Amino acid sequence: MSFGKSFRPGPRINNNQNKRDYNSMSSSKKLFGPVGKAIQAYQSALKTLKPVQPIKTNYSGVKVSPVVNKELHKYVQDYLNDFAKQSTKINAESNRRLKEKIDALSPSAQDDKEIIQKITASHIPKVSLLPGSSKWTEFSRVLTSVQTRNVICMSIDIEAWEKNPKIITEIGISIWDPRIESGQYSISSPSFDNHHILINESLALRNTQFMPDHKHQYLMGKSKIMSMKQCQVFIQELIDEYMIPDADAPESEPGYERAFVGHGFSGDLKWLQSLNLRIPENIPVFDTMKIFQSMYGSTGSGLGKALRLLQIPHAYMHNAGNDAYYTLRLLLHMCDIEKRKLLGLDDIEKVQNTIEQWRSHDSGGNPSGSSKRRRKNVATEFQGSVHY
């Protein structure tokens, strides 16, 4: 399917313009042709958006309260207890080894704070996911909710125009609704409701200079081309449908939890709010980046590296629909006890060593020091886009 011309998203920036304020490029007076028209159309449509009226669609045919499986809850609790003991033991051993490294230094070096900091920074393993910490409490809560299939998850990813991040070009949404699934332990093969939205007003804006242009490489189905208003109404209906607790749930039985999912979700949330959506304030966020960092540290916590570590096949990143889907799969893999055991994810030292090897390889892969990288396209199928 042809998508017409590929337009550059603005004038190329040379080395003498690196300090340009890119937000100033939002003015359509500085850009002409399809790009300038797209900016103007987007800004005009954004100004006309008003809060949508509350809509609550009855989700018929599914149970509104989860079945309490005592055996499954015990399985999860036993796992968390074992993991807590293992983390505490690894942390004590790690601290002992670090102390030995410092004690082995010469007396003068032991007083050198810079040397101590370098040794501490490069020491592996670093354990921050310890019982009693806030990170442990959050990890336990997320893993228990997901593993027991007690939470409805809506993963959202936003792609913005590289020359003006206030302009949204794509929105990806993937939803996992355990109310329609069965099973007890493994959650590695779930059914998702996937959506990829291209905003019609910003359709001509392409990321070609600083970010890869994978706008039309959605892998989970057909993209939906929507106007700003259509996009607002469609997303609001999904939020009302999945993220608002069931009104007909019995008071005597707890209903399903709800959670937004994202990989570094704070930025996506701000962009969603710019669409004048009604977003429930009490809905928790399961941020896969924060969960990953609490286990292994900030190195290698990008979505692509995390997917690679958990052996999740992926392609055409920076397509909002693909990223929303991969983020949700990442969450379920990280919270799947059987998958964690299979991949050895609780062996913190082994995982951190693997991440460090990747980091060392990536940083030393270009001896010339040039920042240019080859772009490699992945041969895979996608189904194009259709007007909504």
LOMIVEX-785885 format. One line per field, with one value per residue (C-alpha): x, y, z; residue in one letter. Coordinates in pm, whole numbers, plus 50000, padded with zeros to 5 digits. Example, Ala and Ser with C-alpha at 12.3 -4.5 7.8 and 13.67 -1.06 7.14 Angstrom:
<rs>
east = [51230,51367]
north = [49550,49894]
up = [50780,50714]
resn = [a,s]
</rs>
This chain:
<rs>
east = [50000,50140,50144,50247,50550,50777,50827,51114,50986,51162,51490,51806,51992,52366,52635,52599,52231,52254,52131,51816,51497,51305,50977,50997,50964,50602,50501,50368,50512,50861,50764,50584,50413,50256,50462,50354,49992,50006,50138,49869,49594,49715,49731,49387,49232,49394,49241,48891,48903,48664,48625,48418,48101,48125,48061,48032,47978,47868,48123,47885,47973,48260,48287,48329,48501,48808,48792,49016,49257,49417,49665,49782,49816,50023,50240,50308,50376,50615,50804,50831,50953,51224,51324,51346,51582,51791,51818,51916,52185,52322,52332,52527,52778,52811,52881,53144,53323,53311,53466,53743,53822,53849,54050,54298,54390,54701,54652,54675,54419,54176,54153,54096,53722,53742,53901,53647,53362,53496,53532,53183,53031,53180,53107,52857,52607,52424,52107,51838,51531,51542,51262,51127,51217,50961,51091,51023,50671,50591,50746,50554,50228,50269,50386,50104,49836,49961,50046,49709,49531,49366,49442,49325,49621,49618,49959,49995,50280,50299,50521,50572,50726,51101,51110,50829,50753,50424,50279,50157,50189,50104,49929,49963,49740,49749,49504,49525,49191,49227,48850,48825,49120,49172,49481,49676,50051,50218,50100,50345,50085,49803,49547,49577,49345,49584,49539,49764,49633,49780,49652,49528,49623,49989,50007,50262,50506,50777,51071,51372,51658,51684,51444,51373,51071,50861,50527,50381,50547,50279,50307,49987,49725,49602,49670,49370,49393,49179,49114,49200,48836,48788,49108,48992,48654,48801,49065,48815,48582,48865,48956,48593,48552,48861,48996,48677,48578,48264,47961,47777,48052,47916,48020,48105,48359,48658,48651,48939,49214,49307,49649,49808,50130,50419,50796,50877,50510,50520,50585,50311,50065,50135,50074,49748,49636,49696,49412,49173,49094,48930,49191,49104,49346,49339,49452,49801,50080,50292,50605,50818,51126,51106,51043,51343,51566,51462,51589,51899,51983,51949,52205,52031,51684,51572,51281,51488,51756,51495,51311,51639,51721,51383,51415,51105,51126,51075,51114,51031,51066,50950,50624,50373,50155,50449,50601,50272,50242,50605,50580,50280,50455,50758,50543,50387,50724,50876,50580,50559,50720,50774,50936,51156,51279,51337,51543,51723,51598,51644,52018,52097,52474,52439,52188,52392,52707,52519,52396,52750,52889,52634,52714,53087,53034,52805,53036,53343,53187,53294,53667,53659,53437,53195,52833,52702,52527,52403,52029,51922,51567,51403,51218,50873,50510,50274,49926,49921,49665,49302,49094,48869]
north = [50000,50339,50616,50890,51111,51098,51455,51572,51717,52050,52211,52013,52148,52209,52216,52591,52553,52289,52532,52622,52617,52343,52450,52769,52557,52490,52804,52716,53043,52888,52574,52556,52295,51980,52008,52364,52280,51975,52180,52440,52177,51998,52312,52425,52084,52073,52408,52288,51972,51978,51719,51428,51331,51034,50704,50372,50074,49753,49481,49189,48824,48835,48799,49121,48964,48739,48387,48365,48077,48004,47761,48022,48291,48052,47975,48347,48409,48113,48248,48597,48452,48250,48549,48770,48525,48493,48873,48924,48656,48793,49147,49035,48844,49139,49382,49145,49120,49497,49551,49305,49502,49826,49671,49529,49881,50055,50280,50592,50460,50371,50742,50839,50896,50899,50553,50418,50559,50397,50058,50083,50196,49902,49644,49370,49270,49572,49469,49730,49504,49407,49305,49600,49858,50059,49896,49551,49650,49781,49481,49237,49421,49429,49068,48940,49133,49016,48656,48600,48760,49015,49330,49470,49640,49915,49979,50317,50455,50795,50902,51275,51475,51504,51876,51967,51704,51876,51742,51382,51171,50819,50654,50286,50094,49730,49589,49269,49170,48854,48836,48648,48416,48098,47931,47936,47979,48084,48414,48422,48360,48608,48763,49138,49398,49607,49950,50185,50533,50777,51131,51263,51624,51530,51254,51443,51487,51222,51145,51103,51298,51206,50911,50615,50654,50342,50518,50275,49957,49848,49472,49385,49468,49771,50121,50351,50701,50929,51296,51452,51443,51081,50988,51162,50987,50645,50652,50786,50497,50249,50416,50417,50056,49905,50146,50225,49961,49762,49934,49603,49425,49284,49485,49163,49063,49270,49350,49343,49599,49837,49969,50179,50033,50218,50221,50556,50649,51004,51161,50959,51063,51433,51389,51206,51489,51733,51555,51670,51314,51220,50997,50843,50978,50671,50422,50288,50285,49975,50134,49859,50082,50146,49777,49677,49939,49827,49479,49543,49916,50187,50045,49859,49962,50088,49900,49732,49604,49482,49292,49136,49030,48860,48700,48869,48892,49250,49475,49828,49999,50362,50269,50355,50049,49810,49969,49954,49584,49505,49698,49492,49169,49285,49342,48997,48829,49007,48900,48542,48328,48031,48259,48418,48074,47962,48270,48293,48647,48618,48558,48928,48889,48690,48935,49244,49085,49020,49380,49508,49290,49438,49791,49734,49583,49863,50140,49981,49868,50176,50242,50549,50729,50830,50861,50738,50404,50177,50136,49778,49700,49386,49180,49126,49179,49458,49534,49905,50156,50239,50550,50509]
up = [50000,49902,50155,49916,49948,50249,50369,50584,50911,50868,50770,50842,51142,51089,51354,51406,51502,51775,52038,51846,52053,51871,52028,51827,51514,51603,51420,51076,50945,50954,50761,50430,50216,50365,50686,50762,50682,50908,51201,51153,51121,51435,51644,51526,51600,51946,52038,51947,52164,52456,52733,52608,52788,53028,52854,53038,52816,52984,52926,52899,52894,53142,53517,53716,54019,53998,54126,54431,54377,54714,54561,54311,54580,54792,54487,54440,54808,54831,54530,54682,55012,54835,54620,54930,55103,54787,54740,55103,55076,54747,54891,55199,54983,54744,55028,55167,54831,54782,55125,55037,54718,54915,55197,54941,54827,54951,55258,55042,54792,55072,55150,54786,54747,54367,54357,54604,54395,54076,54246,54393,54062,53868,54137,54050,54173,54305,54488,54546,54541,54909,55148,55343,55079,54880,54561,54704,54809,54459,54283,54504,54443,54065,54034,54257,54064,53725,53815,53982,53682,53906,53704,53370,53202,52939,52784,52612,52404,52236,51949,51892,51609,51664,51580,51821,52090,52169,51842,51867,51552,51679,51971,52048,52289,52397,52651,52850,52999,53214,53260,52931,52990,53184,53325,53649,53629,53306,53155,52864,52590,52658,52424,52368,52218,52006,51845,51648,51575,51324,51379,51047,51113,51173,50912,50699,50988,50976,51206,50978,51135,51503,51532,51302,51076,51147,51137,50883,51012,51258,51306,51495,51234,51045,51170,51216,51069,51285,51322,51657,51761,51656,51837,52155,52155,52069,52344,52599,52524,52581,52911,53023,52917,53074,53336,53532,53791,53720,53868,53903,54097,54425,54730,54911,54644,54532,54161,53918,53962,53680,53580,53309,53170,53010,52975,53131,53143,53281,52940,52771,53041,52980,52607,52677,52901,52614,52430,52704,52810,53140,53301,53641,53900,54125,53860,53941,53684,53623,53478,53324,53316,53692,53763,53549,53714,54063,53979,53768,53772,53510,53263,52982,53098,52758,52605,52333,52573,52823,52548,52438,52793,52834,52488,52346,51963,51846,51544,51424,51759,51787,51622,51897,51836,51839,52150,52344,52259,52347,52674,52781,52687,52886,53194,53174,53118,53418,53632,53504,53774,53543,53284,53552,53657,53298,53208,53543,53602,53977,53938,53972,53931,53609,53461,53553,53406,53082,53069,53136,52855,52615,52730,52686,52342,52226,52347,52188,51864,51666,51712,51487,51738,51466,51575,51241,51251,50979,50962,50920,50814,50943,50682,50831,50738,50829,50707,50632,50753,50691,50751,51055]
resn = [m,s,f,g,k,s,f,r,p,g,p,r,i,n,n,n,q,n,k,r,d,y,n,s,m,s,s,s,k,k,l,f,g,p,v,g,k,a,i,q,a,y,q,s,a,l,k,t,l,k,p,v,q,p,i,k,t,n,y,s,g,v,k,v,s,p,v,v,n,k,e,l,h,k,y,v,q,d,y,l,n,d,f,a,k,q,s,t,k,i,n,a,e,s,n,r,r,l,k,e,k,i,d,a,l,s,p,s,a,q,d,d,k,e,i,i,q,k,i,t,a,s,h,i,p,k,v,s,l,l,p,g,s,s,k,w,t,e,f,s,r,v,l,t,s,v,q,t,r,n,v,i,c,m,s,i,d,i,e,a,w,e,k,n,p,k,i,i,t,e,i,g,i,s,i,w,d,p,r,i,e,s,g,q,y,s,i,s,s,p,s,f,d,n,h,h,i,l,i,n,e,s,l,a,l,r,n,t,q,f,m,p,d,h,k,h,q,y,l,m,g,k,s,k,i,m,s,m,k,q,c,q,v,f,i,q,e,l,i,d,e,y,m,i,p,d,a,d,a,p,e,s,e,p,g,y,e,r,a,f,v,g,h,g,f,s,g,d,l,k,w,l,q,s,l,n,l,r,i,p,e,n,i,p,v,f,d,t,m,k,i,f,q,s,m,y,g,s,t,g,s,g,l,g,k,a,l,r,l,l,q,i,p,h,a,y,m,h,n,a,g,n,d,a,y,y,t,l,r,l,l,l,h,m,c,d,i,e,k,r,k,l,l,g,l,d,d,i,e,k,v,q,n,t,i,e,q,w,r,s,h,d,s,g,g,n,p,s,g,s,s,k,r,r,r,k,n,v,a,t,e,f,q,g,s,v,h,y]
</rs>
